[in-house]
Amino acid sequence: MRLEPSDKPMYHRMDQRDRALIMIPVFGIAASLGLFFLAARFPAIIGGPFIGLGVCGMFGGAIRYWKLKQMIMPLRGCCLEIQTSCFVARQPWKKEHYEQCRIYFKEVQVLIREAKAGGFYLQIPEGGESEIRGFGENRRCLFYVSPFGYPEDKMQAVYQTIKERLPETAEIYEYET
């Protein structure tokens, strides 16, 4: 079983980034309007909120833009794949870097399913054959399988298949809301 993500969520993320970029000058205009009110000798109770809203909005928009910009990257080569003895994944991480894993079912210690997001975590021992790698990191023991770009029913099928192939010693936690 192999899943490849859709590009639509990434395009949605790009649209959000563009909206955040547009909001920076809009809030700048609000701050300028507040300064104009203060310069025109209006009461400070009128100009002050405009300045505060404008400055906070500009900073908030800039931070949102910066965070979204780091999370936009091509999805080609990304996939979730269930092979006979292992689970293989390559998914976007941040700043044009990807995280990937090859996790053998026999080594999975814990499977944790999130309630709202639709993703799940896999925990493996430190010294086994399985490996999890992110950019510039040493081996890790916990991998989050992100549902970003995948249909909910397909993610559920991947989760169920992994759950069925785990050894009896593996702990399974399912959080529902």
C-alpha positions as CSV (number, residue, x, y, z in Angstrom):
1,M,0.0,0.0,0.0
2,R,1.5,3.4,-1.0
3,L,0.0,6.8,-0.6
4,E,1.2,10.0,-2.2
5,P,-0.1,13.4,-0.9
6,S,-2.2,15.9,-2.8
7,D,-0.8,19.3,-3.5
8,K,-4.0,21.1,-2.6
9,P,-3.2,21.6,1.1
10,M,0.2,23.1,0.1
11,Y,-1.5,25.5,-2.3
12,H,-3.9,26.4,0.6
13,R,-0.8,27.1,2.8
14,M,0.6,29.3,0.0
15,D,-2.7,31.3,0.0
16,Q,-2.5,31.7,3.7
17,R,1.0,33.0,3.4
18,D,0.0,35.5,0.8
19,R,-2.9,36.7,3.0
20,A,-0.5,37.2,5.9
21,L,1.8,39.2,3.7
22,I,-1.1,41.4,2.6
23,M,-2.2,42.0,6.2
24,I,1.1,43.5,7.2
25,P,0.6,46.8,5.2
26,V,-3.1,46.8,6.1
27,F,-2.3,46.9,9.8
28,G,0.5,49.4,9.0
29,I,-2.2,51.7,7.5
30,A,-4.2,51.3,10.8
31,A,-1.2,52.3,12.8
32,S,-0.6,55.3,10.5
33,L,-4.2,56.3,11.0
34,G,-3.8,56.2,14.7
35,L,-0.7,58.4,14.4
36,F,-2.7,60.8,12.2
37,F,-5.4,61.0,14.9
38,L,-2.8,61.8,17.6
39,A,-1.2,64.4,15.4
40,A,-4.5,66.0,14.6
41,R,-5.1,66.4,18.4
42,F,-7.8,63.8,18.7
43,P,-8.1,62.3,22.2
44,A,-5.5,59.6,22.8
45,I,-8.4,57.1,23.4
46,I,-9.1,57.3,19.7
47,G,-5.6,57.1,18.2
48,G,-4.0,54.8,20.8
49,P,-6.1,51.7,20.0
50,F,-5.4,52.2,16.3
51,I,-1.7,52.3,16.9
52,G,-1.8,49.3,19.2
53,L,-3.9,47.3,16.9
54,G,-1.8,48.2,13.9
55,V,1.5,47.4,15.5
56,C,0.3,44.1,17.0
57,G,-1.3,43.2,13.7
58,M,1.9,43.9,11.8
59,F,4.0,41.8,14.1
60,G,1.4,39.0,14.1
61,G,1.2,39.0,10.3
62,A,5.0,39.0,10.0
63,I,5.4,36.1,12.4
64,R,2.6,34.1,10.6
65,Y,4.1,34.9,7.2
66,W,7.6,33.7,8.4
67,K,6.2,30.4,9.9
68,L,4.1,29.6,6.8
69,K,7.0,30.4,4.5
70,Q,9.1,27.8,6.4
71,M,6.4,25.1,5.9
72,I,6.0,25.6,2.1
73,M,7.9,23.1,0.0
74,P,7.4,20.6,-2.8
75,L,5.7,17.4,-2.0
76,R,7.2,15.3,-4.8
77,G,8.9,12.3,-3.4
78,C,6.8,12.3,-0.3
79,C,4.8,9.2,0.5
80,L,3.6,6.7,3.1
81,E,4.2,3.1,2.2
82,I,3.4,-0.1,3.9
83,Q,5.7,-2.9,2.9
84,T,5.5,-6.5,4.1
85,S,7.7,-6.1,7.1
86,C,8.0,-2.3,7.5
87,F,6.5,1.1,7.2
88,V,8.3,3.7,5.1
89,A,7.5,7.4,5.1
90,R,9.0,10.6,3.7
91,Q,7.1,13.8,4.6
92,P,7.8,17.6,4.6
93,W,9.4,19.0,7.7
94,K,10.5,22.6,7.4
95,K,12.7,24.9,5.3
96,E,12.9,22.6,2.3
97,H,14.0,19.6,4.4
98,Y,12.2,16.4,4.8
99,E,12.0,13.7,7.5
100,Q,11.9,10.1,6.7
101,C,11.7,6.7,8.4
102,R,11.9,3.0,7.9
103,I,10.2,1.3,10.8
104,Y,10.0,-2.4,11.1
105,F,6.7,-3.6,12.6
106,K,8.4,-6.1,14.9
107,E,10.3,-3.2,16.6
108,V,7.4,-0.8,17.3
109,Q,6.9,-0.3,21.0
110,V,4.1,2.2,21.1
111,L,1.4,3.4,18.6
112,I,-0.5,6.6,19.6
113,R,-3.4,7.9,17.5
114,E,-4.4,11.6,17.8
115,A,-8.0,12.4,18.2
116,K,-8.4,15.6,16.2
117,A,-5.5,15.9,13.7
118,G,-5.8,12.4,12.2
119,G,-2.1,11.6,12.5
120,F,-0.4,9.1,14.7
121,Y,3.0,8.5,16.5
122,L,5.2,5.4,16.3
123,Q,7.8,4.8,18.9
124,I,10.8,2.5,18.4
125,P,13.7,1.3,20.5
126,E,17.1,3.1,20.2
127,G,19.3,0.3,19.1
128,G,17.1,-1.5,16.5
129,E,17.2,-1.8,12.7
130,S,14.5,0.9,12.3
131,E,15.5,4.4,11.7
132,I,14.0,7.9,11.8
133,R,15.8,10.8,10.3
134,G,15.2,14.5,10.1
135,F,17.5,17.2,8.7
136,G,20.7,17.5,10.7
137,E,19.5,15.2,13.5
138,N,20.8,12.0,14.9
139,R,18.5,9.0,15.2
140,R,15.2,9.6,17.0
141,C,12.9,7.2,18.6
142,L,9.5,8.9,18.0
143,F,8.0,9.6,14.5
144,Y,4.8,11.6,13.9
145,V,3.0,10.4,10.7
146,S,1.3,13.6,9.5
147,P,-2.0,13.5,7.7
148,F,-1.1,16.6,5.7
149,G,-2.2,16.1,2.1
150,Y,-3.8,12.7,2.5
151,P,-7.5,11.8,2.5
152,E,-8.9,11.0,6.0
153,D,-10.1,7.5,4.9
154,K,-6.7,6.6,3.4
155,M,-4.9,7.7,6.6
156,Q,-7.4,5.6,8.6
157,A,-6.6,2.6,6.4
158,V,-2.8,3.1,6.9
159,Y,-3.3,3.3,10.6
160,Q,-5.4,0.2,10.8
161,T,-3.0,-1.8,8.6
162,I,-0.1,-0.8,10.9
163,K,-2.1,-1.6,14.0
164,E,-2.9,-5.1,12.6
165,R,0.8,-5.8,11.9
166,L,2.2,-4.8,15.2
167,P,3.6,-7.4,17.6
168,E,1.4,-8.3,20.7
169,T,4.0,-6.5,23.0
170,A,3.3,-3.1,21.4
171,E,1.2,-0.7,23.4
172,I,-1.6,1.1,21.5
173,Y,-3.2,4.3,22.7
174,E,-6.2,5.8,20.8
175,Y,-7.4,9.2,22.0
176,E,-10.9,10.2,21.0
177,T,-12.8,13.4,21.6
